[in-house]
């Protein structure tokens, strides 16, 4: 029983062929395609309003040089949000519960922000490693600490997204199993457990949206330090 709880996080395969690529590309098919008409349907209007508001809020604290990342950050937000939300449906696989995928997204984007900072303003980028007014004896220690904290950033991005989604899926499966087992024994307790499961599912919907936003927001903050 303990092992079966973690079977949902195994990468799906069919005839020995991994289906991770299919799980990553399928959400893009569900998005409505934009049209050249002045007036669109409600879905396209809502999608455009959401992307415009999100992009505006995300790029508000950035310098004009960071606005070049608007398309990339907005696309990443929609992509992560779609994967997280679709993963809450029954009999589906959530690719963002895989640490390898999240690190594959976090490391290149974080490294791009660091390279941009080193290329455009190397003095300012290296200045983050040593705060102004540091005592002479603490300079080597602070440089080591700040360097470690810099390299931990992509790990924190990937682990945060993986841990939150994995914990939520495990809680949903545990409570659903408890409600199913208690139904013939204690129906009243099973109904209360089912109500708790419904509330937890609503919470997980919010967590799926918030974690996608936090991932992109932290990337924009890292970009803000280097542009």
C-alpha positions as CSV (number, residue, x, y, z in Angstrom):
1,X,0.0,0.0,0.0
2,X,2.8,2.4,0.8
3,X,4.4,1.8,-2.6
4,X,1.1,2.2,-4.5
5,X,0.8,5.8,-3.2
6,X,3.9,6.7,-5.2
7,X,3.0,4.9,-8.3
8,X,1.2,8.0,-9.6
9,X,4.5,9.9,-9.8
10,X,6.1,7.3,-12.0
11,X,6.7,8.4,-15.6
12,X,4.1,6.8,-17.8
13,X,5.3,4.3,-20.5
14,X,3.5,2.5,-23.3
15,X,5.2,-0.5,-24.8
16,X,8.4,0.6,-23.2
17,X,8.1,4.1,-24.8
18,X,8.1,7.0,-22.3
19,X,5.1,9.2,-22.7
20,X,6.6,12.3,-21.0
21,X,6.9,14.1,-24.3
22,X,3.2,13.5,-25.0
23,X,2.3,14.7,-21.5
24,X,4.2,17.9,-22.1
25,X,2.9,18.7,-25.6
26,X,-0.8,17.7,-25.1
27,X,-1.8,20.8,-23.0
28,X,-0.8,23.1,-25.9
29,X,-3.5,21.5,-28.1
30,X,-6.2,22.6,-25.6
31,X,-5.4,26.3,-25.9
32,X,-7.8,28.2,-28.3
33,X,-6.0,29.5,-31.3
34,X,-6.1,33.3,-31.7
35,X,-7.8,34.8,-34.7
36,X,-7.5,38.1,-36.7
37,X,-11.0,39.2,-35.9
38,X,-11.7,42.3,-33.8
39,X,-14.3,40.5,-31.7
40,X,-13.4,37.0,-30.4
41,X,-15.3,34.5,-28.4
42,X,-15.4,34.6,-24.6
43,X,-12.6,32.0,-24.1
44,X,-10.2,33.9,-26.3
45,X,-11.1,37.2,-24.7
46,X,-10.6,35.8,-21.2
47,X,-7.3,34.2,-22.2
48,X,-6.0,37.4,-23.7
49,X,-7.1,39.5,-20.6
50,X,-5.4,37.0,-18.2
51,X,-2.1,37.0,-20.2
52,X,-2.1,40.8,-20.5
53,X,-2.8,41.4,-16.8
54,X,-0.2,38.8,-15.7
55,X,2.5,40.2,-18.0
56,X,1.8,43.7,-16.9
57,X,2.1,42.8,-13.2
58,X,5.2,40.7,-13.8
59,X,7.1,43.3,-15.8
60,X,6.0,46.3,-13.7
61,X,9.2,46.3,-11.5
62,X,11.6,45.4,-14.3
63,X,13.7,47.8,-16.3
64,X,12.9,48.2,-20.1
65,X,15.8,45.8,-20.8
66,X,13.9,43.0,-19.1
67,X,10.8,43.5,-21.1
68,X,12.3,41.3,-23.8
69,X,11.5,38.3,-21.6
70,X,7.8,39.0,-21.6
71,X,6.9,36.3,-24.2
72,X,9.1,33.7,-22.5
73,X,7.8,34.4,-19.0
74,X,4.2,34.5,-20.1
75,X,4.5,31.3,-22.1
76,X,6.2,29.6,-19.1
77,X,3.4,30.7,-16.8
78,X,0.7,29.4,-19.0
79,X,2.6,26.1,-19.6
80,X,3.2,25.4,-15.9
81,X,-0.4,26.5,-15.0
82,X,-1.8,24.1,-17.6
83,X,0.4,21.2,-16.4
84,X,-0.5,21.7,-12.8
85,X,-4.2,22.1,-13.3
86,X,-4.5,19.1,-15.7
87,X,-2.6,17.0,-13.2
88,X,-5.5,17.3,-10.8
89,X,-7.8,15.4,-13.1
90,X,-8.4,11.7,-12.4
91,X,-6.2,9.2,-14.3
92,X,-3.7,11.9,-15.4
93,X,0.0,12.3,-14.9
94,X,1.5,15.6,-13.6
95,X,4.9,16.1,-15.3
96,X,5.8,18.9,-12.8
97,X,6.0,16.4,-10.0
98,X,9.2,15.2,-11.6
99,X,12.3,17.0,-10.1
100,X,14.2,16.4,-13.3
101,X,11.7,18.3,-15.4
102,X,11.5,21.2,-13.0
103,X,15.3,21.4,-12.7
104,X,15.5,21.3,-16.5
105,X,13.3,24.4,-16.6
106,X,14.9,26.2,-13.6
107,X,18.6,25.8,-14.3
108,X,18.8,27.1,-17.9
109,X,16.6,30.1,-17.2
110,X,18.5,31.0,-14.0
111,X,21.8,30.6,-15.8
112,X,20.5,32.9,-18.5
113,X,19.8,35.6,-16.0
114,X,23.3,35.2,-14.5
115,X,25.0,35.3,-17.9
116,X,23.1,38.5,-18.8
117,X,24.2,40.1,-15.6
118,X,27.8,39.1,-16.1
119,X,27.8,40.4,-19.7
120,X,25.9,43.7,-19.3
121,X,27.1,44.8,-15.8
122,X,29.7,42.5,-14.4
123,X,30.7,44.9,-11.5
124,X,27.1,45.2,-10.3
125,X,26.5,41.4,-10.7
126,X,29.6,40.5,-8.7
127,X,28.8,43.2,-6.1
128,X,25.9,41.1,-4.9
129,X,28.5,38.6,-3.5
130,X,29.8,41.2,-1.1
131,X,27.5,43.7,0.7
132,X,28.8,47.2,1.2
133,X,30.5,47.9,4.5
134,X,31.4,44.3,5.3
135,X,34.2,43.9,7.9
136,X,37.5,42.7,6.5
137,X,37.5,39.5,8.5
138,X,34.1,38.5,7.2
139,X,34.8,39.1,3.5
140,X,35.9,35.5,2.6
141,X,33.1,34.0,4.6
142,X,30.4,36.2,3.1
143,X,31.7,35.6,-0.4
144,X,31.4,31.9,0.1
145,X,28.0,32.1,1.6
146,X,26.6,34.4,-1.1
147,X,28.1,32.2,-3.8
148,X,26.4,29.1,-2.3
149,X,23.1,31.0,-2.0
150,X,23.4,32.0,-5.7
151,X,23.9,28.4,-6.8
152,X,21.1,27.2,-4.6
153,X,18.5,29.4,-6.4
154,X,17.7,27.0,-9.3
155,X,17.6,24.1,-6.8
156,X,15.1,26.0,-4.6
157,X,13.0,26.7,-7.7
158,X,12.8,23.1,-8.8
159,X,12.4,21.6,-5.3
160,X,9.7,24.1,-4.3
161,X,7.5,23.2,-7.2
162,X,8.1,19.5,-7.0
163,X,7.5,19.3,-3.2
164,X,4.3,21.3,-3.1
165,X,2.6,19.4,-5.9
166,X,3.8,16.0,-4.7
167,X,2.6,16.7,-1.1
168,X,-0.8,17.8,-2.4
169,X,-1.3,14.7,-4.6
170,X,-0.3,12.4,-1.8
171,X,-2.7,14.1,0.6
172,X,-5.5,13.8,-1.9
173,X,-4.8,10.1,-2.4
174,X,-4.5,9.4,1.3
175,X,-7.8,11.1,2.2
176,X,-9.6,9.5,-0.8
177,X,-8.4,6.1,0.3
178,X,-9.5,6.7,3.9
179,X,-13.0,7.8,2.7
180,X,-13.3,4.7,0.5
181,X,-12.2,2.4,3.4
182,X,-14.5,4.1,6.0
183,X,-17.6,4.1,3.8
184,X,-18.9,0.6,4.8
185,X,-17.7,0.9,8.4
186,X,-18.5,4.4,9.4
187,X,-20.6,6.2,6.8
188,X,-20.8,9.4,8.8
189,X,-17.1,9.7,9.2
190,X,-16.7,8.8,5.5
191,X,-19.0,11.6,4.4
192,X,-17.0,14.1,6.6
193,X,-13.8,12.8,5.1
194,X,-15.2,13.2,1.6
195,X,-16.1,16.9,2.5
196,X,-12.5,17.3,3.7
197,X,-11.3,15.8,0.4
198,X,-13.4,18.3,-1.6
199,X,-12.0,21.2,0.4
200,X,-8.5,19.9,-0.1
201,X,-9.0,19.6,-3.8
202,X,-10.1,23.3,-3.9
203,X,-6.9,24.1,-2.0
204,X,-4.8,22.1,-4.4
205,X,-6.3,24.0,-7.3
206,X,-5.2,27.2,-5.6
207,X,-1.7,25.7,-4.9
208,X,-1.3,24.7,-8.5
209,X,-2.0,28.2,-9.7
210,X,0.1,29.9,-7.0
211,X,3.1,27.6,-7.5
212,X,3.2,28.3,-11.2
213,X,3.0,32.1,-10.5
214,X,5.7,31.9,-7.8
215,X,8.1,30.0,-10.2
216,X,7.8,32.7,-12.8
217,X,7.8,35.5,-10.3
218,X,11.1,34.4,-8.7
219,X,12.6,34.1,-12.2
220,X,11.6,37.7,-12.9
221,X,13.2,38.8,-9.6
222,X,16.4,37.1,-10.5
223,X,16.2,38.8,-13.9
224,X,15.6,42.2,-12.2
225,X,18.9,41.9,-10.3
226,X,20.8,41.4,-13.6
227,X,19.3,43.9,-16.0
